[in-house]
Amino acid sequence: ALRKVAMLRFAADYRTLLWMFVFAPGLVILQYARPDLLPYLSWLSFYFAIAAGVIAHNHLHSPTFKSKALNEFFGNWISVFYGYPTFAWIPTHNLNHHKFVNKAGDATITWRYTNKHNFLVAATYFFVSSYFQKGPIDEFIARAKVRNPSQYRKIIGQYVIVFGSHAVMLALAIRLHGIGTGFAVWGLTMGAPALVSLWTIMTFNYDQHVHTDPWSKLNHSRNFVGKTLNFLLFNNGYHTAHHEVAGLHWSKLPELHAKLAPEIHPDLLQKSLWLYWFKNYVLAPFFPSLGTTQIGRAPFEAPDGKPVDLATAEVGLGDAGTNAARV
């Protein structure tokens, strides 16, 4: 009965609503009222901002509600905590990344300037990926402006909602607590968490694809299969399963992963993200054998033997149009 009232497509999304309508805004309200709690609670704001990014990803693949109006409202609401309009997942991820999967043409490729995997490449991937994702986003907006004015207005509205709400919340924090404390309150509850969320989501994508084989049936993605991580990030660690059935609801990914896992290269089944990061970015510079190595065929080694030229690769939406909401 409750599911019908909420108009949820899957009961698992009660936790999604709890995260986005209770915990995330509740933390903001509490810290705005009690700035003395910032040292103890702000780290949770960073987590919920990252969770908002994951939830945005899930929502754009498999809408949370049965109602189109509720889905549009929810997409706008998530944007505030994620720190960027969630529509951008459609051109950069659904219509581009899922089409090319780390091959030439993917705006988010991990090997644009080097196929080396180290801390410097991983840490700067956010800036490189952000720059090249601008193309598909601009193309998507331009198409919407010409072909779908209603969608174009919604896109512009989402930009207004995201940056307008942050401006209002910054002004409110300064009004309540003065410039210094007010800026810290907004910065640690909304501003910095949003930036860290964007950086973390892109870096996680980097680690899920660096040194994988995009030409392979199942070894195109790295999976992080720890139960704690997948609880906190709504099963985002099961990346092979997600690419195999992009529209599958996040709650169904563990079941599909269990069927696929026996055929996935064991090095692409990592139990701990933290251990993976520690080995690759702390230990590998001194003990290279602990770092990742290219699994199978590299993204730039096309099976037909023809050289891959990024300069001529089409990075865009192809014939996807502007009405697609998910793959």
Secondary structure as UniProt FT lines:
FT   HELIX           2..6
FT   TURN            11..12
FT   HELIX           13..18
FT   HELIX           19..23
FT   HELIX           24..33
FT   HELIX           35..37
FT   HELIX           38..61
FT   HELIX           68..82
FT   HELIX           86..88
FT   HELIX           90..97
FT   HELIX           98..100
FT   TURN            101..102
FT   TURN            104..105
FT   TURN            107..108
FT   HELIX           119..147
FT   HELIX           149..186
FT   HELIX           187..191
FT   HELIX           192..209
FT   TURN            210..211
FT   TURN            214..215
FT   TURN            219..220
FT   STRAND          223..224
FT   HELIX           227..232
FT   TURN            233..237
FT   HELIX           239..244
FT   TURN            246..247
FT   HELIX           250..252
FT   HELIX           253..260
FT   HELIX           261..263
FT   HELIX           266..268
FT   STRAND          269..270
FT   HELIX           273..278
FT   HELIX           279..283
FT   TURN            284..286
FT   HELIX           288..290
FT   TURN            299..300
FT   TURN            303..304
FT   TURN            310..312
FT   TURN            318..319
//
